[in-house]
Amino acid sequence: MLQLQNIYKTFPSNGARALEGADFELRQGEIHAVFGENGAGKSTLMQILAGFQQADSGKITVDGKTRRFFSPADALSCGISMVRQRPAICPGLRVWEACVLGAETRRGPFFQRRASRDTVSRLSREWGFDLPVEAPSESLDAAGRQKAAVLAALLRKVRVIIFDEATAILNQQESENIFALLGRLAASGLTIVIISHKLDETLAIARRATVLRKGRTAAVLNRQEFGAEKIIPLMFGEEYGKPAVLPPKRKPAVPAAPQTLLRTESLSAEQAGYPAIGPINIELRGGLVYGLAGVRESGTETLMLALAGFLRPAAGRILTGNAVMEAGTLGFRRNGGAYLGMDGGRSIAAWDNELSIRDNLVIHAHRRFPQPSRPLAGIGLLDGRRLREWTRRLMRQADIAGPPGVKAASLSGGMLQRLLVARELAENARVIIMSEPGWGLDGRRRKALFALLRDAADAGKAVLLFLSDLNDLLELSDEIFAMCRGKIVLYLKRDALRGKDSSAAKNRINAAMSGAAIP
């Protein structure tokens, strides 16, 4: 049905070669998985197929005919659509308007509003999406945006839908719903491509898999050949088994009596675009990893943004020790905080693609490197040499090659995430707050990251994590808060999260997040 042959792609901004002769074949009606470590070329290859990128050389064949895609519209004309990691939205439009944009029902030159809206509503019901079609498109959560993107593709009667890390920022129930949807889409005759780092979930529904390594096709496997023990060595090649390169491990230095580093007193927060929370009373002590469980509509994102100073409390207080924390993000940083949020569509951006890698990395560190000359330091000039050294060190820790002066847009999502993690851990903060820090990372690097976060807690820091994967959250956390409808409804300590009690803890957390009776 569709082939990509000998595809090459180099990004001129930094000279990085993303693809070196990669091949890909897709058959009608299959679910096809694409695996590879960060920077292997997975997303680039699929973006070429979907028209978001153009190959330097190679051949695209659809139904036996050679094609060239210069834009997503060209790919759509051949029935190929892509649901990207973070589906774009059109602020100011209703959900149904955003879905039909470019594919409106018309009678002659006239736009048929009611017919277009009814079509979106019907398809939403038929597929069990239950989208609020009259709501503002920017009000949709991450799972809702995925569904809206799929609905927009179905309106255009596509036959191939590519999902790029579709479940990376979804919780367990949302992920299960998306995978169930993929099965239904394939059963209806559509062809599905899944780019994913979640091996077990993806292999459970895929029929074939392509493994990429360093821009080349390492293997194409049929279902009977599946297995993590075979795919992981193919992903990493000679690197398999070697430790991932991330910030160096620090020697644990846990204080004898864990100190309270951050606490809230009846904290409430209300801001347009975010679920309201409160009153919240939590305490974060040094030496512990705290897990935060819940769907985003329950207020998990609101709580983390409020703690990090992005949202102003409507009531209550945030304290460091016995002192009220200075307001705003700068106050959070000055009080020893580090924060990394996941952009689920509404979160504060942690990165600017138009800035260079260097500028993105030194954004928190530049005040620490004034010019050594007192007159020059007094007028705000910085020590360029030390800033360059800082940047190169973080790039080495994140295993990123190339010049630091190129735009961040030249890097893959996984590479950017590694740099962001390295930047925040380099802050040497007392309180570390992270939402989905493993997003975009392959399994090896996720394990290395989790080990670093564990080391940070062992060194006396307080670590608060939101992870959509409940198994990861249970494994990593010493204590877990579960949220529902803006409140903390369950608090579990270490003893309840380990061994024979872990299954019961998981059931209790799932019940708490859904608002059901907690067993």
Beta strands, then each sheet from edge to edge (+ up, - down):
strand 1: 2-11
strand 2: 16-26
strand 3: 31-35
strand 4: 57-62
strand 5: 65-67
strand 6: 80-83
strand 7: 106-107
strand 8: 110-111
strand 9: 160-164
strand 10: 191-195
strand 11: 208-213
strand 12: 216-222
strand 13: 260-269
strand 14: 277-280
strand 15: 283-285
strand 16: 288-293
strand 17: 315-320
strand 18: 323-324
strand 19: 337-340
strand 20: 431-435
strand 21: 462-466
strand 22: 479-484
strand 23: 487-492
sheet 1: 2+ 1- 4+ 5-
sheet 2: 6+ 9+ 10+ 3+ 11+ 12-
sheet 3: 7+ 8-
sheet 4: 14+ 13- 15+
sheet 5: 14+ 13- 17+ 18-
sheet 6: 19+ 20+ 21+ 16+ 22+ 23-
end
